[in-house]
Amino acid sequence: MRKKVTKAVFPVAGMGTRFLPATKSVPKEIMTLVDRPLIQYAIDEARAAGIKEFILVTSRGKGALEDFFDHAPTLEAELRKKGKDELLNIVKNTNMESGAIAYIRQHKALGLGHAVWCAKRLIGNEPFAVILPDDVIAAEKPCLQQMVEAFEETQGNIVAAMEVPEDKASAYGILDVKDDMGSMVSVKGMVEKPAKGEAPSNLAVIGRYILTPKVLQNLNKMKSGAGGEIQLTDAIAAEINEGRDVFGFRFNGTRFDCGSKAGFLQATVSFALSRPDLKDELSRYLHEVVALENAAE
Ligand code: G1P
């Protein structure tokens, strides 16, 4: 029987050191692109893909994430009283159904694979999605929805994939391609953060996965890999060795690396320019800045 994907795991335990001092007291995932926190983009993408259960793997100091998805009766009553219906709707859209969102702590920073493993009792024995909120993907059809549709056909593990420049490959999980079928590629191996010159291709894993529960059994072995961490990439690669399918999926959309400052700024500008209420003013400003820069050269 074909299985549907209804659960998604959001690893949000990282300390976000690249954004210090902001992340000293604010979880990285609460940082906003225009006016919505990173985590909301991830949750909304999952909802659009038909996800019903949301599992956040957190750590100490991430309480703001729980508050964000809680109902806010005082704020809602105030907005209602003042007739601010539009804002009220915006706030209500962040409310999660009772019981739909669960938080589980990763007690030690042992890596992405370990973070996903921490959610294993909540995932149970069914296929599940993983979304890394750092990777924000702007797309007409949300990326995870594209992948869920692909999974309905293949029923094998699927990772989002994108070509990256050769000198950037060592920042990613890289696919060793068996067959390139266009938007789908079948994979014969995966390497997490390959050393310079050792990447098997320039096709990198981007933070969206649909995985079969066997991957959790591979994670049970708790072998540490690149950077001394338990890597999700290694547990997926183990699937291939055991004869199960792994596919890379070239999604349609633009990916922003919001784990880096430059990527975060690019996403901010791009999302702001796509907003009718901000587009004209921001675009005028950007043109002025560029003209000034050019004049100074
Ligand atoms: C993680 C994964 C890596 C993937 C990347 C995508 O790495 O381990 O395989 O390519 O996300 O953003 P991180 O960026 O957390 O080091």
Boltz pocket constraint, residues with backbone or C-beta under 6 A from the ligand:
constraints:
  - pocket:
      binder: B
      contacts: [[A, 112], [A, 132], [A, 135], [A, 171], [A, 172], [A, 173], [A, 174], [A, 192], [A, 204], [A, 205], [A, 206], [A, 207], [A, 232], [A, 233], [A, 259]]
      max_distance: 6.0
